[in-house]
Amino acid sequence: MTLTLLIQASNGVPALALGRGEEIVFDSSKDEALNGSRDYRMLLETGLARSQSTLEELGLIACDIGPGGLGVTRTAAAFANALGFARHVPVQALPAFILLGADVDRGKPVALLRRAARPHVHFGIYADGKLAHYEHCTAQTAQDYLSDLEDYDLAGNVEVEGHAAPLTNMATMETMLKLALTAPLPDAEARAYPIVEVLE
């Protein structure tokens, strides 16, 4: 059974996991000593050792491409791309808002908000199993849009006045693995390119 490497970092707290088939066999975010480390090589080596796996078993790399923290997202993508190139393994690019939306989805729209350069935010709506809306806009524009929604869940790192706090700012690795395995298999030379904001 092949191994899938999963990397999430756009929330600002890097995490690396390994999946064997449909099961997570290592997740750095569950280990207090490893959580948030930016030493991806060390995380990968630790994960391989703990799961009794080898790099030769690696068949897919899935990388969160944001939007979110630009520096940390670029670093994660650079590691994923370099490893994919060296091992001749495809890199599956997964937008963070699709990961978050799928993770939080409980049958009603999910509003997704992450900080960007002030006064802007990354804003999205996940509904009916897909990212239905995304824009880089001012916080006020996002608030005005959400005022027209009757009921929704919230994810990300921006609070909305009069609404419960965001449920999470990072998808579980189980959700990420499921999306990576159900997405079309990318070309062997596919690489991840982070979503960036356009400064006005």
KALINNOR-V34552 format. One record per helix or strand of 3 or more residues. SS is the DSSP state (2 for helix, 1 for strand). FROM is the first residue (numbers start at 1). TO is the last residue. If there is no record, write none. Layout:
ss from to
SS FROM TO
SS FROM TO
//
This chain:
ss from to
1 3 8
1 15 20
1 23 27
2 28 30
2 40 50
2 55 57
1 58 64
2 70 87
1 91 94
2 96 104
1 110 115
1 120 127
1 130 138
2 139 146
1 153 156
2 173 182
//
